[in-house]
Amino acid sequence: MAASLTARTALGILSMASIVVIALLSHKHIEVKLLMILLGLAMLITNMLGSFTSVLVGLERFKAYGLISATYSFTYSALAIAALYLGFGLVGIGVSQLIVAAAITLLGIFFVSMKVMKPAGGLSIAGGIGLLKMSAPLGLAGILVILYYRIGFVLLSFIKGDIELGYYNSAFTIVNGLLLFAGTFSGTLLPRLSSLYAEDEENLGKLFRTAFKYLFILGIGFAFGAAVLAGPIFDLLFGPEYHPGASSLAILGWATVLMFINSLHNNTLVALNMKKKLLLINGVVAAANILLNIALIPRFGFRGAAGAVLGSELILSIWTYSILRVHNPGSNLIPLAIKTLAAALAMTFVVNLIHAHVVIRVALGIAVYALALVAVKGLDRSDLQIASRIIKRSATDFETAT
């Protein structure tokens, strides 16, 4: 743990210093500079948290890992939305993330230290350097992912200004919580996938297809829901002044389907010891994202930034699926897509038909979607049993059941 903490702290400080320099040298409004610095501080803090939560993953304490990640996701999204609703703007988003990062990091450190494993010794420079060398491909891939997710915000701010950045940031605040969930879900499967790769490739494929199915169903449900209810959701959470950003949420909804899938694909490639190939893929996708942002933002603004994310995720999903298709062939994927789309269309029809408060329409949409999935046999009894076990017990039950 000491080596991991040293490596993560070093990378965090380097990233933080770069962000501060860029912020101070930019000619942006002070609010944007403060947002960049606050997000950089939050990233530095959560880097340290990763050294402790990785222990939970390594020891397959998935329930605790999932609880910490879910708490971070829900609390940050709630605080950020509240900050925007109360008129604190971009700085409110940055402060929200910093507060939550500090609180959850302290919670994670306390839990791991008291309940799981007490850290031995202090920082280990030699160990940290060795770990950085060993994990260089995976670390660089992670940096590219961060770059690819953040470059749209930077370019949008410089090209179109801070108002459009606010619209886009509002939409991404909603999406961000879902992405953290998908990343946590996929991350908990990594040790099991790695073990099955060495011992039982048939069950690896079974676990991969099951996880893919659930992430795809959740992603499609959100995408159709966002397409129909983005406007009312924005009005409820942020007020009418942020309403234009609803269109970017509708676009990001479709990108979310691919983000969910790609979080699983990326972790599976790591489990299959394809770290260098993953680095290449992420490098190409990051470059494509920059080019798409440069091409789309001048003409379409914040909608172009959302479109760049969608295009990049499409490239990533096609590329990674082409590598992993042996574990999830088209004969399995096509029926899943047909059943899921049928259920999503039924949900869309009902939600459009009902004129009620947006909260009621969201709840009704979820219920109709779930029932329609059961009706078309997109979800069967075994799926419902697995879902029940996940809710009542832990992610370990999910792995056992599949």
Buried (B, 14 or more C-beta within 10 A) or exposed (E): BBBBBBBBBBBBEEBBEEBBEBBEEBEBEEBBBBBBBBBBBBBBBBBBBBBBBBBBBEBBBBBBBBBBBBBBBBBBBBBBBEBBBEEBBBBBBBBBBBBBBBBBBEBBBEBBBEEEBEBEEEEBEEBBBBBBEEBEBBBBBBBBBEBBBBBBBBBBBBBBBBEBBBBBBBBBBBBBBBBBBBBBBBBBBBBBBBBBBEEEEEBBBBBBBBBBBBBBBBBBBBBBBBBBBBBBBBBBBBEEBBBBBBBBBBBBBBBBBBBBBBBBBBBBBBBBEBBBBBBBBBBBBBBBBBEBBBBBBEEBBBBBBBBBBBBBBBBBBEBBBEBBEEBBEEEBBEEBBEBBBBBBEBBBEBBEEEEEEBEEBBEBBBEBBBBBBBEBEBBEEEBEEBBEBBEEEBBBBBBEBB
